[in-house]
Amino acid sequence: IAEALRDALNVPAQDLFAAMSERLREKHSISVRIMPVDVMRETLRRFDRHRRQLLISELVDLPSRAFNLAFQLALAECGPALETIVGRAGPLDDTTRRLYRITLANYFAAAAMMPYQDVHTAAETLGYDVNVLAQRFNASFEQVCHRLTTLQRPNARGIPFFLLRVDNAGNVSKRFSSGTFPFSKFGGTCPLWNVHSTFDTPDRLLRQIVELPDGSRYFSIAQMVRRPVAPHPQPQPRFAIGLGCEIRYAARLVYAGGMDLEKDEGTPIGV
């Protein structure tokens, strides 16, 4: 459904925000307003059902603004489809049902911004160069990394990536895997993993071969991201994104250039 929406809009990535704003207005009578920070102090996004307005803070960057509109379109146009999928899970409490719908709508938003076949073909052609993909699809580094973890259609599989997002205190706020990486159920991550070093080198993308105690080896990249902007004197939120895969897939990544993936020693890390 997300791909059909993107085809119907028929605009390049840089015009997607305007096209989705127009669709929300024309088809669903929902107007989009970018609000000053002094008006929206406590939230970055709010949907006013009474006035049929989607309010987005001016602090939200352009890729995230487009994502918010695509999320709203998912709820407006795919409500019955979302409920059907949620219903297949059987009896759920209200909170779990709500989170399930939000997760599905988030996936819709990513698929509308980065349609499956387009992003899969581009990723394979570009050696999964995240920053170039972000430019091509007018998306953020984090949005592209997250999308890459979902490219597992049987007839067009991408590399089975895992993704992790941590803050500079080591708190994990995102973890996804389409592969075999064994995330710990509790706590943070091993400090030897270079995802933590990105806060000391904020403008550099780091790469690393890591090895777990069982001998399994993985290749990962890590980069610090800032989101969203915070007004002075509030601290600027900073996160590190780690994206990786089993070592056997690493040769397909542009980031593995110049490395001997078989002989280079891996950094021993724990779960």
C-alpha positions, 0 to 999 in steps of 0.5 A: 500500500505504501508503494502504491501511495508513492507511485500515485504521488509520482514526485522525486524525494525532495518534493515528497513532503509537499505532495503528502501535505497536499494529499492529506489536505485534499483526501482527508481534510487534514492540514499540516502546520509547522509550529514555532518552538515557543508554541510546541514546547513539550512535543515535536508532533501532535495531531489535533483531531478536532481541528483536523491539523497535524502540528509539527515542531520547527525543530524537526528536520526535513526527513523527519517531517516527511516521515511524520506525514507518511505516518499520518497517511498510514493511519488515515488510509490504512486503518482497516489494513492495520487492524487486520494485521493486529487482529491476527496476533490474537487477544492483546491489551490496549497498550500492546495493540496501540504499539503494534499499530504504531510500529506498522504505521512506522514501517509504512512511513519508511516504505513510502519514503524508501520504496522496497525495490528502489532502495534495494536496487540502489543499496546493491548498486552503491555497496550499501553506502548509507550517506549516499542512500540518505541523499538519494531518498532525502532521508536521514542516516538513521532512517536509511539504516533502519530501512536496510534492516527490513530488506528481506523479501524472498525474491529480493533479499538485501544483506541481513543487518542488525541495528542498534541505537545508544546514547552516550551513557550506553542506554539502548533505545533501538535494536533491530535484527534481520540476521543472527546478532545476539542482542542482550535482553538487559543492560547496554552493550560491550564498551569495546564495540566502537559504536561507543567511540563515535561520541569522541569522533562525531564527524567520522564513520567508524568501521570494525570487525568484532568477534563474540566469545563463541567465535562468530565474527561480524562487521559493523559501522557506527556513526553519531547522529544528532536529533532533533535540534534543541533550543539553548540551553537544553542539551543537544540529543546525541545518539550513536547508530551501529549497523552490522552484519555477519562477516560473510556478507561484508565484502558487499559493503563499500565500507569493507574496502581495503580490509582483509575480512578473513585475516584481519583480527576482530575486536573481542566483545561480549554480548 
